Amino acid sequence: MMTFKRVLAGAIAAISLGVVAQSGAVAADLVLPSEVAATHWKTDYMNQFAEGVAKRTNGAINVKVFPAGQLYNDQDALAALGTGAVHMVWPVAVRVESVEPRTGIVNLPFAVSDEMMTNQCFADGITELMSSYVEPRNLKILGFLRTADLFFVFRDRDVQKMEDLKGAKIRVTGGRVFQETMKSLQTSPVSMAASEMSTALAQGAIDGVYTSPAGWAEMIGMTGKYAWYVPGFTLSTYAIVVDKGWHDGLPEAQRKAIGDTISEISARQWKEVAAADQKLVEKMVAQGAVFRTASPDEVNRWRELAKKNQGVFSDKYPEPLKQLDALEKKCVGGN
């Protein structure tokens, strides 16, 4: 199957080099694979991106979106950047850590917030900073989109403080710092596919899931009656990653068209997705679910715990944290 996908992707890349004979202009295809379903809202934004780029370039760039893993999953698509088979991918930012570990700063607990990412100074700065880490690998990051503000969902635990998590088996995603933080809470972090988490929760194989509002409302449902939210603990993002060599080789006007389209989408996507997530939480509560939010004092306890575990990252990569702190102080006035 993977061989077929590579052959197909290579054929698509070859077509992208074709010439429009009548006009004499080069018609460039931008191949954009995705692992999420065609019905997922991320695919909608990808299609909006395709339309925006086509309009801004007068059809000179044709964005071809391939959802549902038709060509690659996001991790394999990242690996294919630079081969000519893939030109851009929008993976969850934690996947970029496998390419360059320093990018893990954006995935640390309490690292970024909605306030920061809707601040143009900070959004531009974090994009430039993260891109600088991957550019030596012939990649470029053009921006970030909001994935979700994550929280815990349990079948029968009405959690109201961190001690209530003790002993729980929880399906989680995230980098090494997040895993260490979960272990320090005396929980057992479990890795499993999202498609398996609802069944595992219902059967008692796990006690809880760390997930998004969509994961709760659309995949788990009332099997997970209790939700526990620590504001700011994990704001998950999508990184918009492009083949740097391909991108830099485009005419300036086309590069600008791509950048302007991303900026236009991200400016509203952040607010639209946050509002949609809130509606999903309200939907679950209306069905009888319990959604609890940590108090400010409790949030501070989680912040202190996260700081203790940051050493796992900062001992190895101290400079990125300093750069992130400086950017926050410059743009948002962080302490």
N, C-alpha and C positions, 0 to 999 in steps of 0.2 A: 504494500500500500504506500509506504513512504517513497519507494522508488518511483512509483507512478506519479505521486505528488510532485516529486522533484522534476520529473520529465515535463509534467504539465506546467509547473511554475517556470521552468526554463523556456518553454515554448512561448509562454506569455511574455517573458522578458524579451525574447527575440523579436516578437511582434512589436514591442514598444519602440524598437529602433527603426521601424519602417518609416518610409517617407511618403508624405501625401503628394503624389505625383502632380496633381493638377495645380496646386498652389506653390509647390517647391519648398514648403515648410516642413520641418521635422515634427512629427506627431509623437509626443512622449506619453507613454502610459505610466502611471504611478500605481504600482501594485500594492494594495493594502489588505493583507489577510487579517482575520480575527477568529478567535475561538468561540466567541459568544454567538448565540442564535440570531437568526435574521430578525426575530421579534424583540430582541433585547434593545433597550433604549440607547445603548452605546452604538449599535448599528445605525440607528436613526441619525445620530450625530455624525457618523462616518459618511452617510449618504448626503447629509447637509454639507459636509466638507467637500465631497465630490462635486456637488452642484456649485458651491461657491468658487472653487478653483476653476472649474470649467468656464464660469461666467467671467471671472477676473482675467483669465488668460485667453478669452475668446476661443476656447476649445483646444488651445495648444497643448494643454496637459489634460489627459483623460484619466481620472482616478477610478481604478477598478477595485471595488470592495468585494472581498470573498469571506463571508461570515461562516460560522458554524464549522470551522476547521476544514473547509473545503480544500485549502492548500496546505496550511500549517496551523498548529496551535501557536499561541503567542511566544512560548519559549523557543520553539524551533524557528519561528519567523525572525526572532531576534538574531539567532545564529545565522540565518540566511541573508541578513543585511550585508551588503558588500559583494554578494555573489552575482548580482544582477537579477536574481529571481524575485526579490522583495525590495521595495524601496522605502516603505514606512510600516511601522507597527505601533499599536497603542496598548502596551501591556500594563498590568498593574505594576506600580513602581517597584514593588519588592522583587519582581523578576529581574530588574536591571542590576540588582546586586550580584547576580551570577556572572555578569559581564564585568562589573567594576564595583567592588565592595564598598568603596567610599560613598557611593550613591545611597547607601543605607541610612544616611543622616535623615533623609526625608521620611523614613519609615520608623524612626525611633518614637517611643511613647511621648506624647505632648510636643512633638517636633514642630508640627504645623497646625494651623487652625483655619476656619473659614474666614476669620478676620484678616489673617495674614495673606491668604491666597486670593482674596478679593481686593487686596491692596496692590495697585499696579506696580509700585516700586518694589515690593517684596516678590510678587509673582515674576516680574522680569529678572530680578536678582537671583532667585532660586533656580530659575530656568538656566540662566547663564552659568551659575556655579555648577549645577549638576552636569550641564553639557561639557564644561571644561574637564570633567573627570573622564568622560567617555570619548572625547574627540581624538585622543591618541589612538583609539581603537577604530577609527574611521566611522564613528557614529556621531550624531548630533541630536540633542534634545531641543525641541522647538516649543514646548509648553507642557502644561499639566491640566488635566481635567479632574473633576471630583468623582470619586468612585462611591464612597459612603462613609458615614460616621458609624463605626462599628460598636456593637454592644453584646453582652452575654444573654443567651436565651437558655432557660432551664425547663425541664419537664415538671419537676415538683419541688424546686428550691426557690423560695421567696427571698432572694438575697437582698440585704440592706446595708451590709458592710463587708469589708474584705475578708474578715474572719469566717463569714458564711460560705466562702468558696473552698475552705479547707477540705482536702480529700476528693474534690470533684475531678472527674475525668472530662476534659473539655476539648472539643475539636477546635483547633485554632489554625490561623495562618499567620505569617509574619517572619521576620528575620530572627537572628540569634538573640538579640537583646530582648525582643518580645518573649521568646521562649524562656529565657532566663528569668524574666519578670514573672511569668506564669508559675515557674517552678518555685520562686521565692514566696509565692502565695500559698505554697503547699498544695498546688493542684497538679494534675497529670495532663500535660498537653498532648493531644492526640492528633496525628495527621491522617486525613482521609479525604477522598473526593467529595465535593459538595453534593453530588448526586446521592451519596450514601448517608449523609448526616441525619436526614429525617428518620429513616428506618432505624439507624443505630440509636437515635434518641428514643424512639418509640419502644424499642426492644430492651432498653436499659444498658446497651453496650457502652454508651457514654451518658454522662449526666447533663451536659450542656454543650452549647455551640457558641462560638464567637463569630458573629455574622453581621450582615447588613439588614436594614429594614426590608429590602426585597427578599433576602434569604429567609427572613422570619415569616413574612406575609405570604410569599409565593411558593416556598419550598417546605417550610416546617409547619406553619399553621398552628392550630391550637394544641398540637402535640407539645409545643413549647409554650406553656401558658405564662411563664414568668420571665420578664426581661429586666436586666440590670444594666444601667447606662452610667458610665463615668465620663462626663463631658471632656472632650479633648484627648482622651487616652489614645485613640487610634483613628485618625482621619486618613482613610485610604485614598490613593490617587492613581490615575492613569498617566503614564509618561508618554508623550508623543515623540517617538524616536525615528530618525530618518537615516538613511545611508548618506554619510557626509560627503563622500566623493561624488555621488550622483547629484546630491543637492547643490553642492558648490559648483558643479559643472553647468547648472542651468543658467540661462540669462538672468540678469538681476531683476528684471520685471517679473519673471516667473517665480523667483524666490520670494519676492515681495508679495505676490499674489497668494502663495502658500501661507506665509506668515500672517498676512492680513486676515485670511480666512480663519486661521486658528485663533487669532486674537478676538475676532468677532464672535466665534462660537464659545470660547472659554469665558468671555465676559458675562454671558447670560447662562451658560450651562451650569456654572457653579451654583447660581441661585435657583435655577429650575430644578436641578436634581435634589437640592436640599429641601425644597418645598414638596417635591414628590415623595421623598423619604418621610417627611412629617405626616403626610396623608396616609402612608402605609402604616405607620405606628398608630395613628388615630383609628384606622380601620380595624386593627387587631384589638385595641382597647374596647372598641364598640362591640366586638364579638365576645368580650369577657376576659380578655387577657389582662395581665397586670404589668405595667411598665413603670419601673421605679428609677429615679435619677438620684445619683449620689449628691449629698449636701456639699457645700463649699469646703467644709472642714474635712469631709471624707475624701474629696478630690485632692486636697493638699496632702493627705496621707499617701495617696497613689502617686502623686508627683515625687514625693520624697523616696518612695520605693523605686520608682523608675530611675531616679538620679543615681541610686546606689548601684543599679545594674548597668548604667551607661558605661561603666568602666570596661565592660566586655568589648565595647566599640571604641571608646576614646583612648584606651591604652594602646591600641593598634593604629588608630587613625585620629590623632588629636587635632590636626589642622582643620578638617571639615567642620567639627563642632565649633571651633573658634570662628570660622568664617560664617557659619549659620547664625551664631550669636551676634556677630557684628552686623549682619544684614538685618536681623530683627530690630536691633537698637536703632539702626539708621532709618528704617522704613516704618516701623510700627511703634517704636519707643519701648521695646521690651527691656526688662531688667537684667 
